């Protein structure tokens, strides 16, 4: 059952604040972004065959502008369950427009995607803020190694009220 819109907005707002509080420079990045897509809780599970799913909110100018879900499937040596959050910072209108241009936005197919790590966040400045999409993973919990966005599909949906 999908999370109601108001609850999803609250969870995404709390998750974004947690990211701002724990990753230096992300608040500045958020202030310059034209949109921020926040997935407050993504669950990944697998044993040889795996999958992940979560619902999120697109914020523009601090307001909810859309609702999206993320899904992915994988195959390989894997076992376990994990939960994590992630946020995508769209730094220009072209990158944000790509979110809705196709039937489902595929992160692994985006040439302008930068997966930011700890070293990246400590070096954030107006010089490193470029066009494209920056992805931040945070709040990981569980017993599954590695998180990848390769092949992850993001699709717009309408949550319950």
NORJORA-V667063 format. One record per backbone hydrogen bond with DSSP energy under -0.5 kcal/mol. NH is the residue of the N-H (numbers start at 0). CO is the residue of the C=O. If there is no record, write none. Layout:
BEGIN
NH/CO, NH/CO
END
This chain:
BEGIN
4/159, 7/3, 8/4, 9/5, 10/6, 11/7, 12/8, 13/9, 14/10, 15/11, 16/12, 17/13, 18/14, 19/15, 20/16, 21/17, 22/18, 23/21, 25/22, 28/24, 29/25, 30/26, 31/27, 31/28, 32/28, 33/89, 34/89, 35/58, 36/87, 37/35, 37/56, 38/36, 38/85, 39/37, 40/54, 41/83, 42/52, 43/81, 44/50, 45/79, 46/48, 47/77, 48/46, 49/73, 50/44, 51/71, 52/42, 53/69, 54/40, 55/67, 56/37, 57/65, 58/35, 58/56, 59/62, 62/59, 64/57, 65/57, 67/55, 68/154, 69/53, 70/152, 71/51, 73/49, 75/47, 77/75, 79/45, 81/43, 82/140, 83/41, 84/137, 85/38, 86/135, 87/36, 88/86, 88/133, 89/34, 89/87, 90/88, 90/131, 95/91, 96/92, 97/93, 98/95, 99/96, 100/96, 101/97, 103/101, 104/153, 105/103, 106/104, 106/151, 107/148, 108/105, 109/106, 110/108, 112/109, 113/132, 115/113, 115/134, 120/116, 121/117, 122/118, 122/119, 123/120, 127/124, 128/124, 129/127, 132/111, 133/88, 134/113, 135/86, 137/84, 140/82, 142/80, 151/148, 152/70, 153/104, 154/68, 156/66, 158/156
END
